[in-house]
Every structure is written in C-alpha cells, then in structure tokens.
Amino acid sequence: MGNRLSLPLASLVGQIGSAIMPKAVIENFRILLIGLVILALDQITKWVIIQKIPGPSYDESIVVIEGFFKLVHYGNTGAAWSIFTGNNFWLAIFSVVALVFLWVFRRHFGVEEVLGQIALGLILGGVAGNLIDRVVHHHVVDFLQFYIPFPFPAFNIADSGICGGVGLMFLLSFKKPKPGQTWAKKGKVPSESKEVIAAEEENEE
C-alpha cells in the first residue's frame, strides 16, 4: 500500500519540480555554475602566483618536480602559444564577442546534454578568466610550465577549461542526438526521426 502511494507522490513531486524549475533553467544554472567555478579557480590561482612570483618575471620560478613541472609568472599579450602577441586589446574585444555569441547560441552546442553543459561552462569560465586578465593586467597570466621533455608553452586554469570544453564538445559531436533536441535539427538524426522533429516544430508554432 505504501509503495502504491509513493509512486504517484514521486511523480507529482517531479511534475511540480518541473513546473517550478523548467529544464532550460536547470541547464543554464549548471552552465553558469561550472563557469563560475572555473573562473574562481583561475583567478585565485593567478592571485597566488602574482603574490609569490612578482613580475611578470622570466627569471624567477618555483620548481615543483625537477625537470618536469614548475610554477612561473609569464605575461602573455597574445593568444594560445603567444600567437598574435601584442594584440591584447583586440583579443579582449574578441573574448567579449565570443562570450556573447556562445551564450546567445548555446542551444546549438548540445546543452540539452549534461556533457554539453559541462563543456560550455568550462569554455565560458575560461574565456571570462583570461578576459579579466586582459582588462586588469593588460596581459594573460600564465603560470603552469611543464617539460614533456621540451618546455611546453606555459598556460593557466582558464586555458585548461577552454581546451577541456572544446575536447568535450568534440566528443559530443560523435553522439547521436535524440529527436527534438536543438542540435538534432541539423540533420544529425536518422531520416525516420525527421517526421517527429517536424511535428514538434509545428506544435511550437
């Protein structure tokens, strides 16, 4: 008897939860939460580096693992791997445009999937972190330096978030979308599912 009552009750709670908190709101919350976590980690770690290694300095460093990993404090006025060096202002403008574009068109990046939400959150947090650097310091603070076995270009948490997010989106591109999902409306679903999508679009109208 108790189990029979609990099932309708659970269903009712789920329906109320969906009514109070629409699916799109939950998706947006996850994206923003992940983005804010990456942004906070990025800015906190950079603040610590700035305190420990004044500069930017190409002479001082903190060796963590000899011959493999050390902490540095480099100022990068360019993009990844220091390309477009000296274009900090235009790269800052590009970052703002990228943030707006990614958020406005987020439905086209598979955010109906949790993996897509994580990916977009990582990218947004990373772009925002480096954007703050460009505005406040007039360069991006890079501090993670690995040797594998040659010196790999220094990077930061924001860079890691961007690369991780892009990598997850690449993996998501191999996943077959469900009928009706925004990114499924680009011909990525089997032909038999297109009728379902068309019907849903008519209902939306």
C-alpha positions in Angstrom: 0.0 0.0 0.0 2.8 2.4 1.0 4.7 1.7 -2.3 1.5 2.3 -4.3 1.1 5.7 -2.7 4.8 6.6 -3.0 4.9 6.2 -6.8 2.1 8.7 -7.6 3.6 11.0 -4.9 7.1 10.9 -6.5 5.5 11.6 -9.9 3.6 14.5 -8.5 6.7 15.9 -6.9 8.6 15.6 -10.2 5.8 17.4 -12.1 5.8 20.2 -9.5 9.6 20.4 -9.7 9.5 20.7 -13.5 6.8 23.4 -13.3 8.8 25.4 -10.7 12.2 24.8 -12.3 11.9 24.4 -16.1 14.5 22.2 -17.8 16.1 25.2 -19.6 16.6 27.0 -16.2 18.3 23.9 -14.8 20.6 23.7 -17.9 21.5 27.4 -17.6 22.2 27.0 -13.9 24.6 24.2 -14.5 26.4 26.0 -17.2 26.8 29.2 -15.1 27.8 27.2 -12.0 30.6 25.4 -13.8 31.7 28.6 -15.5 31.9 30.4 -12.1 33.8 27.6 -10.5 36.4 27.7 -13.3 36.5 31.5 -13.2 37.1 31.4 -9.4 39.8 28.7 -9.5 41.5 30.6 -12.3 41.6 34.0 -10.6 42.5 32.6 -7.2 45.5 30.6 -8.5 46.6 33.6 -10.6 46.4 35.9 -7.5 48.6 33.4 -5.5 51.2 33.3 -8.3 51.3 37.1 -8.5 51.9 37.2 -4.7 54.6 34.5 -4.8 56.3 35.5 -8.0 56.2 39.2 -8.6 56.5 40.3 -12.2 55.7 39.1 -14.7 59.2 37.6 -14.4 61.0 35.3 -16.8 63.9 34.7 -14.3 62.0 33.5 -11.2 60.1 30.2 -10.8 59.1 27.7 -8.2 60.2 24.1 -9.1 57.6 21.6 -8.1 59.0 18.5 -9.9 62.6 18.9 -11.1 62.8 18.6 -14.8 59.1 18.1 -15.3 56.9 20.9 -13.7 57.4 24.3 -12.2 55.4 27.4 -11.5 56.3 30.6 -13.4 54.8 34.0 -13.9 54.6 35.0 -17.6 52.6 37.8 -19.1 51.0 36.8 -22.5 49.6 39.7 -24.6 48.7 37.2 -27.3 46.5 34.2 -27.7 47.4 30.5 -27.1 51.2 29.7 -27.5 51.7 33.5 -27.6 50.4 33.9 -31.2 49.2 37.4 -32.1 51.5 38.8 -29.4 50.9 42.5 -28.7 47.2 42.4 -29.6 45.8 42.4 -26.1 43.1 45.0 -26.8 41.7 43.2 -29.8 41.9 39.9 -28.2 39.9 41.3 -25.3 37.2 42.5 -27.7 37.2 39.1 -29.4 36.7 37.5 -26.0 33.7 39.6 -25.2 32.2 38.8 -28.6 32.9 35.1 -28.0 31.2 35.1 -24.6 28.1 36.8 -26.0 28.0 34.5 -29.1 28.4 31.3 -27.0 25.7 32.3 -24.6 23.2 33.5 -27.1 23.6 30.5 -29.4 24.2 28.0 -26.6 21.3 25.8 -27.8 23.4 24.9 -30.8 26.2 23.5 -28.7 24.4 20.4 -27.3 23.5 21.9 -24.0 20.4 19.6 -23.8 23.0 17.0 -22.7 24.9 17.2 -19.4 28.1 16.8 -21.3 27.3 19.8 -23.4 26.5 21.9 -20.3 29.8 21.0 -18.7 31.7 21.7 -22.0 30.1 25.1 -22.4 30.6 26.0 -18.8 34.3 25.2 -19.0 34.7 27.3 -22.1 32.8 30.3 -20.7 34.6 30.2 -17.4 38.0 30.0 -19.2 37.3 32.8 -21.7 36.0 35.0 -18.8 39.1 34.3 -16.7 41.5 35.4 -19.4 39.3 38.3 -20.3 39.6 39.7 -16.7 43.4 39.3 -17.0 43.5 41.4 -20.2 41.4 44.1 -18.6 43.1 44.2 -15.2 46.7 43.3 -16.0 46.8 44.1 -19.8 48.1 40.5 -20.4 47.1 37.0 -19.5 48.9 35.5 -16.5 50.3 32.1 -17.4 52.0 30.1 -14.6 51.9 26.3 -15.3 55.1 25.2 -17.0 55.6 21.5 -18.0 58.5 19.8 -19.7 57.5 16.8 -22.0 60.5 16.6 -22.5 60.9 20.1 -24.0 59.3 23.2 -22.3 55.6 23.2 -23.1 54.1 26.7 -23.5 53.0 28.0 -20.1 49.3 28.1 -19.5 46.7 28.6 -16.7 43.4 27.2 -15.4 41.4 29.2 -17.9 43.3 27.7 -20.8 42.7 24.3 -19.4 39.0 25.0 -19.1 38.8 26.1 -22.7 40.7 23.2 -24.1 38.8 20.7 -21.9 35.5 22.2 -23.0 36.4 22.1 -26.7 37.5 18.5 -26.3 34.2 17.5 -24.7 32.3 19.2 -27.5 34.3 17.3 -30.0 33.4 14.0 -28.2 29.7 15.2 -28.1 29.7 15.7 -31.8 30.0 11.9 -32.2 27.0 11.2 -30.1 23.7 10.8 -31.9 21.2 13.4 -30.7 17.7 12.5 -29.7 14.8 13.7 -31.9 13.7 17.2 -31.0 16.9 18.4 -29.5 18.1 21.7 -30.9 21.3 20.4 -32.3 19.4 17.4 -33.7 17.6 19.7 -36.2 20.7 19.9 -38.4 20.3 16.5 -40.0 22.2 14.6 -37.4 19.4 12.2 -36.6 18.1 9.2 -38.7 15.7 10.0 -41.5 12.8 8.3 -39.7 13.2 10.8 -36.8 12.8 13.8 -39.0 9.0 13.4 -39.1 9.0 13.6 -35.3 11.1 16.8 -35.4 8.8 18.4 -38.0 5.7 17.6 -35.9 7.3 19.2 -32.8 8.2 22.3 -34.8 4.6 22.6 -36.0 3.4 22.3 -32.4 5.8 25.0 -31.3 4.3 27.3 -33.9 
